[in-house]
Amino acid sequence: MRDFTEVSELAAKQGGVVSRAQLFERGYTRHSIQYGTDEGLLTRHQYRGVYRLASTAVDDDTHPWAALLWAGDGAVLSHLTAGWLWKLEGLGKKRPDVVHVSVPNATQHVAKKTVRLWRVRTLVPVKDFALLGGFPCTSLSRTLIDLAGVLDKKALEHAFDSAMRRSPDNLEALFDALRRLTNGRSRMGALIEVATRQELGPTHSWLENETRQAMRAAKIPTPLPQYEVRDEQKRFICRPDFAWPEVSVALFCDSWEHHGSQRKRFELDPVQRNKLQVAGWRPVVVTDQRLLTDRAGFIEELRAILGRR
């Protein structure tokens, strides 16, 4: 009787699981599969037609792979699950418990408690597909469009900005996808509004985007992002996260998470801010904690500073 070493490499790439169809493709019969389960070499997964090799460990990839194999040909991870794979902001830091899978419209499967099925009419090769960490999933632009149907506008803006930071080409790809896919889709207005806003460029971090959202809601005059401040001799001083050059106010969004391990950079900021003051600028600082716990107080101070300047 054959063992299952022939599919161990495949299973290792799929979170330790394989489908019955994949076993048939490699010459295994119903009898040999039954033998494998009887002998404990294979374990039936909760999803019909999916098996886990006993020699492989269960990890974070097992559940999404099992969902994909159960969903069948043409299935790809999408929506919140694809957004998590793309490491988009606004989705939280924990992988969604429910796996979101887009499948061809003709698929007969019924959604399960732990799998959300999205039936789609078309997924265009290359433009709508990607491969991330070995997972077949929706492309970045297609993922943003799908997320527009499940996220509120605030979270959607965080996801959009984190996508646009990676490459300016992503915006063109998104508009191309919008032209192809918006017919009959609801809630695209929020994504179009975010993608076509007049603010100059994406932010560089979650905190910057959260700060910009707070200023926009409070109708603070639109600042310039990443503005280069120079002294009278045109020597570079610094590049604040936001600036109002007409009143010489510079805003810095500070968080240890954003600066990461760059402790030297974090400690140099006060020096730059001193140079700002010598050049006649007013530096203003907001931290992630201040924004989350005293947003109204920060906005009131900023409005007063801009008004006085």
N, C-alpha and C positions, 0 to 999 in steps of 0.2 A: 504493500500500500504506500502511495506517495506521501511524503511529508510536505510541509508548507514553506520550506526554505526558499522555494522559487518565487514566492510572493512577499518574502520578508522585506526585501529592499523597497518594493512598491509600498507596502504598508508603512514602512518607516517614513516615507515621504508624505503620508496621508494620516498622520496622527495615530498610526497603529491599526487602521481599519482598512478593509477592502470590501468591495461589493460582490454579490453573487455573480453578476455579469462579468466582472474582471476575472473571477476564478474560472468561469466557463471559457473565457477567451484564452486562458493559459492551459487549457486542457483538463482541468479538474471536472469531475462528473458529480452528479447529485449524490451518488454513493460515496465518493471520496470526501465530499463536503460533510455528509452525515457522519462518516467515520471520524473526521476531524473534530466535530462537535462532541461526539460520544467520548472521544479520548481526551478531551480538554485542550486540544491544540487550537481550536477555534471557539470563540464565544459569540453567541448571537447578540447583536446589539438591539436596543429597544426599537430601532427603525428596521422595518422589514427589509430583508435582502442585504443587510450590512453585517459584517463579522469583524471581530477584533482578534488579532493573533495573540495568543497567550504569551508569546515571547516578547511582546512589545508593551511598553508602559502607557498608561493613560495620562495625557497632558492637556494643556489648554487648547491644542489643535484638534483633539479627538472629536469633540462635539460638532464644530463646524464642518469637519470633513465627513462625519457620519451623515449630517444633514444634506450635504451636497451629493453624496453617493446615493442616498435614499431618493432624492429629488430626480436623479437620472440625467440623461444626456441633455446638454445645453444649459444646465443649472449653473448659476454663478452667485457668489455672495454679493449682497447689495444693501442699499439703504443704511441703517445704523451699523450693521456689521462691516460693510465696505468702508464706511466713514471711519470706523475705528481702525481698520487696517491701514487706511491712508493717513492715520494719525491727525485727523482734523480736530480742531478745537470746538468747544461748544457741546461735546457729546459726553463729557465726564471722563474720568480716568480709568474706568472699569469696563472691560469688554461686555457688551450687552448679553444678558442671560439668554434671551431669545435670539436665535440665529435667523437673520433675514436673507432669504434666497429668492432670486428672480428666476422664473422658469418659463419655457415656451407656453403660449396661451393654451395649447392643446393638452397640456399635462393633466392627468386625471387624479393626481394626488390630492388629498385633503389636508389642510394645514393642521399641525399638531400644537400642543400647548407650548412646546419649546422651539418650534420652527414657524416663522411667518413666511408664507408663500406669496410672492407677487407675480401674477401672471402678466406677461408682456407680449405685445404683438411682434416686436422686432428688437433685436440687439444687433447692431451693425458691427461686423468684424473690424478689429483694430480700433475704431472710434469709440465703441461702447464696452470693449473688453480690456482687461489688464490682468497681470499675474503678479501678485504681491505675496512674498513669503511662501511661494508655491501654490497659493490659493488662486483659483480663477475667480475674478470679481469684476464688478463694473469699473469702467474707467473713472478718472477723477471728475471729469465734467459730467458724466452720466450720474455719478454718485451725488454730486451737488444738486442736480435736478431732482433726483429721487428724494433727497433729504428735504427739499422744499415742501414736500407733501407731509412730512412727519415732524419737523422742527418748528418751534416758534421763531419769529423774526429775529429776535436777539441771538439765539443760538445759531440760526442760519448765517447771520452776519459773521459770527466768530468762525464758523466752518469755511465760509467764503474767503475771508481775509487770510486764514492760515493756508488755504490752497493757493491764493494769488502770490503769497510771499515767495513761493518756490520758483516761479518763472513767470515773466510777463506773457509768455505764450499761452498760459493756462486760460487767460481771459478770452483770447480769440477762440480757443477750443470750446470754451463754455458757450460763447455766442453761436458757434456753429451747431452745437448740440441743441441749444434752445430753438434755433430755426427748424431743426429736424423733428423735435420731440414735443413741442408745446401744444400741438393740436389736441384738444379734448382733455388736456391736463389742467386740473385746478391748482390753485395756490402758487402758480408761477409768478404772479405779480410781485410777491415779496422778493423772490430771487432776482427778478429783472430790476426792481427798484434798488436792491443792494448793489447789483453789478453795474448800474448806470449812474450811481450817485456822483455828485460833483466834487467830492473831496479828493484831494490830490494823492493818489496812490494808496496801497495797502499799508496797514500798520506792521510793526516788526515783532509784536508779541501780543499775547492775550491781554495783558494789563494795558497796553497802549490802546487796543481796540475797545476794551471795557471803558477806559477813560474817554475815548472819543464818543462812544455811545452816550455816556453820561453828559458830556458837554453838548452834544447835539440835542438831547432831550430837554436840556435847560436853555436851549437857544443861545448858547455862548457863541460869539463870532467864530467862524471857521478858522482854525489855525493852519499853519504850514507844517507838514510832518518832515522830520529829519532836515531841518533848516541849518545851514552852515553859518555860524556866527563868527565874525572876524573883527579884529580891532581896527583902529584908524590906519595902521600900516598894512592892513589887509592880511595880517597873520591869523591863521586859523586858531580859534579858541576851543570850540566844541560844537557838537551837533546835538542839540536837545531833541527830545522826542516830538515836541510840538513848540511852535514859536509864533508870536504875533509881532513881527518886526516893526510894524507901524507904531507900536507902543513900547517896543523893546522889552517884551516879557517872554521868558523861556520856561517851558514846563518839562520837568523830568519825571518819568514814571519809574519808580525804584522798587525792585523786589529782589530778594536774595535768589529766588528761583530763576528769575530772568537773567541775572548776572552769572548764575551758575558758579563754576569753579574759578571764574575770573576775579579773584579777590583783589588783585592789584588794580584792575580797572575800577572796581567798586570803591576802593579807597582813594583813587585819584579824582573822583568826581568833585569833592569839595574844593580841590585846587582849581579845577576848571570853573567852578561856580564863583570863586573869588575873582578870577580874571573877568568873568562876565560882569560882575558888579563894578569893577574898575572901568570897564568899557561902557558903563551906563545902562546895563541890562538888569532886569529884576528876575532872579531865578525863583521858580516855584517848584515844590516837590510834592508828589502824591505817591503814597505807597499802596500796595495791594490791600493791606489791612485797613488803611484809612478809607479807601474807596468802598470796601465791603461793609465797614461798620459806621462810617460817618460821611456818606456821599453828599448829603445835603449841606453839611458844614464845609466840605471842600469846595463845592460849587459856589456857595455864598462868598467864601474867601476869594476864589478866583474871579468872580464877577466884580467884587470890590476892587481888587488889584487892577484888573483891566480898565475899570472905570476911572480910577485915580490916575493911571498912566496915560 
